[in-house]
């Protein structure tokens, strides 16, 4: 049987489907990286008893599950988008038929599921970063109140924008999806400043009593925190910018990567902790596997006594 479809209709649906394909490919590639990192991180945590290791291990597993379900939702949505191309070629989308409507409904549902999972994933990821900041500040709950409130506001606005974006209400209020992502960047910048600042301050105070190896670990910790924050913030900002100025076939690539980078960054931190290249929480600061703040205080007191 021969089918005829207008060039405009085919171009529209193919652009729509190809954007989904690009997003799916991007997400699969980054998921492969995450898969290797998660296996490595859990193996290291099981061998090395780092402070907060159990919480980090559980969070890593949760993030991996969320990443996997997101990928599954993206692949299913992409399958439905390709089906729409097939139905268009068959002439079943002009006018709309039952099967084309059902396909579009499934596409929207899978897309909405991925959006909701992304917001949830961001909550878990930022929660891990807030927990890390909480440990570094000696379990001082007041320090994380600000980031916690920002995360709550970000999550509420992002959930609302996900609902309104996939199931719009004509004439109803809308929340720009980009606001949630920009607030997420602000939350990460605040956490990076608090965490890196605390580690640097501790290292600065004890600089006269730190061995070179221990000092190097503190420096590595600061660099690691800054790097992780920069990667996540830069990718998120790039996504928001390209979403505003570029066609879907471009910005959807960044959207696909974002879903996995949210998990890759904290997993990289867990790997660094497991390798012992950073420092662990102890007595209100962080401790390397060779030295602790208590030991530094002891060294300080001994040095002071000897000078009296």
C-alpha positions as CSV (number, residue, x, y, z in Angstrom):
1,X,0.0,0.0,0.0
2,X,1.3,3.5,-0.8
3,X,1.2,6.3,1.7
4,X,1.5,10.0,1.2
5,X,2.4,12.5,3.9
6,X,3.0,16.2,3.5
7,X,6.7,17.3,3.7
8,X,5.8,19.7,6.5
9,X,4.1,17.1,8.7
10,X,7.0,14.7,8.2
11,X,9.6,17.3,8.9
12,X,7.9,18.3,12.1
13,X,7.5,14.8,13.5
14,X,11.0,13.8,12.4
15,X,12.5,16.8,14.2
16,X,10.5,15.9,17.2
17,X,11.7,12.3,17.2
18,X,15.3,13.1,16.3
19,X,15.5,15.3,19.4
20,X,14.4,12.4,21.5
21,X,17.0,10.2,19.8
22,X,19.8,12.6,20.5
23,X,18.7,12.9,24.2
24,X,18.6,9.1,24.5
25,X,22.0,8.6,23.0
26,X,23.5,11.2,25.3
27,X,21.9,9.7,28.4
28,X,23.1,6.2,27.5
29,X,26.7,7.3,27.0
30,X,26.8,9.1,30.4
31,X,24.9,6.1,32.0
32,X,27.8,3.9,30.9
33,X,30.2,6.1,32.8
34,X,28.0,6.2,35.8
35,X,27.7,2.4,35.8
36,X,31.5,1.9,36.0
37,X,31.9,4.6,38.7
38,X,29.1,3.1,40.9
39,X,30.7,-0.3,40.8
40,X,34.0,1.1,41.7
41,X,32.6,3.3,44.5
42,X,30.7,0.5,46.2
43,X,33.7,-1.8,46.0
44,X,35.9,0.9,47.6
45,X,33.4,1.7,50.3
46,X,33.1,-1.9,51.2
47,X,36.9,-2.2,51.7
48,X,37.5,1.1,53.5
49,X,35.5,2.2,56.5
50,X,35.3,5.9,55.8
51,X,33.3,8.3,58.0
52,X,29.7,8.3,56.8
53,X,30.5,5.4,54.4
54,X,27.2,3.6,55.0
55,X,25.2,6.7,54.3
56,X,27.3,7.4,51.2
57,X,26.8,3.8,50.0
58,X,23.1,3.9,50.5
59,X,22.9,7.2,48.7
60,X,25.0,5.9,45.8
61,X,22.6,2.9,45.4
62,X,19.6,5.2,45.4
63,X,21.1,7.5,42.9
64,X,22.0,4.6,40.6
65,X,18.4,3.3,40.8
66,X,17.0,6.7,40.0
67,X,19.4,7.0,37.1
68,X,18.4,3.6,35.8
69,X,14.7,4.3,36.0
70,X,15.2,7.6,34.3
71,X,17.1,6.0,31.4
72,X,14.3,3.4,31.1
73,X,11.7,6.2,30.9
74,X,13.7,8.1,28.3
75,X,14.2,5.0,26.1
76,X,10.4,4.2,26.3
77,X,9.6,7.8,25.4
78,X,12.0,7.6,22.5
79,X,10.3,4.4,21.2
80,X,6.9,6.2,21.3
81,X,8.4,9.2,19.4
82,X,9.7,6.8,16.7
83,X,6.3,5.2,16.5
84,X,4.8,8.6,15.8
85,X,7.1,8.9,12.8
86,X,5.9,5.6,11.6
87,X,2.2,6.5,12.1
88,X,2.8,9.8,10.3
89,X,4.2,8.0,7.3
90,X,1.1,5.7,7.4
91,X,-1.1,8.8,7.4
92,X,-2.6,8.0,10.9
93,X,-1.9,11.4,12.4
94,X,-3.8,13.6,9.9
95,X,-6.5,13.6,11.3
96,X,-5.6,12.1,14.7
97,X,-6.5,8.5,15.1
98,X,-7.0,6.5,18.3
99,X,-3.6,4.7,18.0
100,X,-1.8,8.0,17.4
101,X,-3.5,9.6,20.4
102,X,-2.6,6.6,22.6
103,X,1.0,6.8,21.4
104,X,1.2,10.5,22.2
105,X,-0.3,9.9,25.6
106,X,2.3,7.2,26.4
107,X,5.0,9.5,25.2
108,X,3.8,12.3,27.5
109,X,3.5,10.0,30.4
110,X,7.0,8.6,30.0
111,X,8.4,12.1,29.6
112,X,6.6,13.3,32.7
113,X,7.9,10.3,34.6
114,X,11.5,11.2,33.6
115,X,11.0,14.8,34.6
116,X,9.7,13.9,38.0
117,X,12.5,11.4,38.5
118,X,15.0,14.1,37.6
119,X,13.7,16.4,40.3
120,X,13.7,13.6,42.8
121,X,17.2,12.7,41.7
122,X,18.3,16.3,42.2
123,X,16.9,16.2,45.7
124,X,18.9,13.0,46.6
125,X,22.1,14.4,45.0
126,X,21.9,17.7,46.7
127,X,20.9,15.9,49.9
128,X,24.3,14.0,49.7
129,X,26.1,17.2,49.2
130,X,24.3,18.8,52.1
131,X,25.1,15.8,54.3
132,X,28.8,16.1,53.3
133,X,28.7,19.8,54.2
134,X,27.0,18.8,57.5
135,X,29.8,16.4,58.3
136,X,32.6,18.8,57.4
137,X,31.1,21.5,59.7
138,X,31.1,19.1,62.6
139,X,27.4,18.1,62.3
140,X,26.4,21.7,62.7
141,X,22.8,21.7,61.6
142,X,22.5,25.5,61.4
143,X,25.0,25.7,58.6
144,X,22.9,23.6,56.3
145,X,19.6,25.4,56.9
146,X,20.1,27.8,54.0
147,X,21.0,25.1,51.4
148,X,18.2,22.9,52.8
149,X,15.6,25.7,52.3
150,X,16.9,26.4,48.8
151,X,16.7,22.7,47.9
152,X,13.1,22.6,49.2
153,X,12.1,25.7,47.1
154,X,13.9,24.3,44.1
155,X,12.1,20.9,44.4
156,X,8.6,22.4,44.8
157,X,9.0,24.8,41.8
158,X,10.6,22.0,39.7
159,X,7.7,19.5,40.4
160,X,5.2,22.2,39.5
161,X,7.0,23.1,36.3
162,X,7.1,19.4,35.4
163,X,3.4,19.0,35.8
164,X,2.6,22.2,33.9
165,X,5.1,21.4,31.2
166,X,3.8,18.0,30.3
167,X,0.1,18.5,31.2
168,X,-0.5,22.2,30.6
169,X,-3.7,23.9,31.7
170,X,-4.9,26.5,29.2
171,X,-4.9,29.9,30.8
172,X,-3.4,28.6,34.1
173,X,-0.3,29.9,35.9
174,X,3.0,28.6,34.7
175,X,6.4,28.1,36.3
176,X,9.4,28.4,34.0
177,X,11.4,25.1,34.2
178,X,14.6,27.1,34.0
179,X,14.0,28.7,37.3
180,X,14.3,25.4,39.1
181,X,17.6,24.6,37.4
182,X,19.0,28.0,38.2
183,X,18.1,27.7,41.8
184,X,19.8,24.3,41.8
185,X,22.9,26.0,40.5
186,X,22.7,28.6,43.4
187,X,22.3,25.7,45.9
188,X,25.4,24.0,44.6
189,X,27.4,27.2,44.6
190,X,26.4,27.8,48.2
191,X,27.3,24.2,49.2
192,X,30.7,24.4,47.4
193,X,31.5,27.7,49.2
194,X,30.6,26.3,52.6
195,X,32.3,23.0,52.1
196,X,35.5,24.1,50.4
197,X,35.7,27.2,52.7
198,X,35.5,25.0,55.8
199,X,38.2,22.6,54.6
200,X,40.5,25.4,53.5
201,X,40.0,27.2,56.9
202,X,40.9,24.1,58.8
203,X,43.9,23.5,56.7
204,X,45.0,27.1,57.1
205,X,44.7,27.0,60.9
206,X,46.7,23.8,61.2
207,X,49.2,24.6,58.4
208,X,52.2,24.8,60.8
209,X,51.6,21.3,62.2
210,X,50.5,19.3,59.1
211,X,52.8,16.8,57.4
212,X,53.2,17.4,53.7
213,X,51.2,14.3,52.9
214,X,48.3,15.4,55.1
215,X,48.4,19.0,53.8
216,X,48.3,17.6,50.3
217,X,45.1,15.7,51.2
218,X,43.5,18.9,52.4
219,X,44.5,20.7,49.2
220,X,43.1,17.8,47.2
221,X,39.8,17.9,49.1
222,X,39.4,21.6,48.3
223,X,40.2,21.1,44.6
224,X,37.9,18.1,44.4
225,X,35.0,20.0,46.0
226,X,35.5,23.0,43.6
227,X,35.9,20.7,40.6
228,X,32.7,18.7,41.4
229,X,30.7,21.9,41.9
230,X,32.1,23.4,38.7
231,X,31.2,20.4,36.5
232,X,27.6,20.2,37.7
233,X,27.0,24.0,37.6
234,X,28.6,24.4,34.2
235,X,26.6,21.6,32.6
236,X,23.3,22.9,34.2
237,X,23.9,26.5,33.1
238,X,24.8,25.2,29.6
239,X,21.5,23.3,29.5
240,X,19.5,26.4,30.5
241,X,21.3,28.6,28.0
242,X,21.0,26.2,25.1
243,X,17.4,25.5,25.9
244,X,16.7,29.2,25.5
245,X,18.6,29.8,22.3
246,X,19.0,26.5,20.4
247,X,16.7,24.0,18.7
248,X,15.6,20.9,20.5
249,X,18.1,18.7,18.7
250,X,20.8,20.6,20.4
251,X,19.6,21.4,24.0
252,X,18.1,17.9,24.4
253,X,21.7,16.5,24.3
254,X,22.4,18.5,27.4
255,X,19.1,17.4,29.0
256,X,20.1,13.8,28.5
257,X,23.5,14.3,30.0
258,X,22.2,16.2,32.9
259,X,20.1,13.3,34.2
260,X,23.3,11.2,34.6
261,X,25.8,14.0,35.5
262,X,23.7,14.7,38.6
263,X,24.8,11.2,39.8
264,X,28.2,11.1,38.3
265,X,29.5,14.1,40.3
266,X,28.6,12.8,43.8
267,X,29.7,9.3,42.8
268,X,33.1,10.7,41.8
269,X,33.4,12.2,45.3
270,X,32.6,8.8,46.9
271,X,35.3,7.2,44.7
272,X,37.8,9.9,45.9
273,X,36.8,9.2,49.5
274,X,37.2,5.5,49.0
275,X,40.6,5.9,47.5
276,X,41.7,8.0,50.5
277,X,42.6,11.0,48.4
278,X,40.4,13.2,50.5
279,X,39.7,13.7,54.2
280,X,37.0,12.3,56.5
281,X,34.9,14.0,59.1
282,X,36.4,14.0,62.6
283,X,35.9,16.4,65.6
284,X,34.2,19.1,63.6
285,X,36.4,18.9,60.5
286,X,37.8,16.3,58.1
287,X,40.4,13.7,58.8
288,X,42.8,11.9,56.4
289,X,43.4,8.3,57.0
290,X,46.8,9.2,58.4
291,X,46.0,12.1,60.7
292,X,43.1,13.7,62.6
293,X,42.3,17.1,64.0
294,X,42.6,15.6,67.5
295,X,46.2,14.7,66.7
296,X,46.8,18.1,65.3
297,X,45.5,19.7,68.5
298,X,47.7,17.4,70.5
299,X,50.7,18.4,68.4
300,X,49.8,22.1,68.9
301,X,49.5,21.7,72.7
302,X,52.8,19.9,72.8
303,X,54.6,22.5,70.7
304,X,53.1,25.3,72.9
305,X,54.2,23.6,76.1
306,X,57.7,23.1,74.8
307,X,58.0,26.8,74.1
308,X,57.0,27.9,77.6
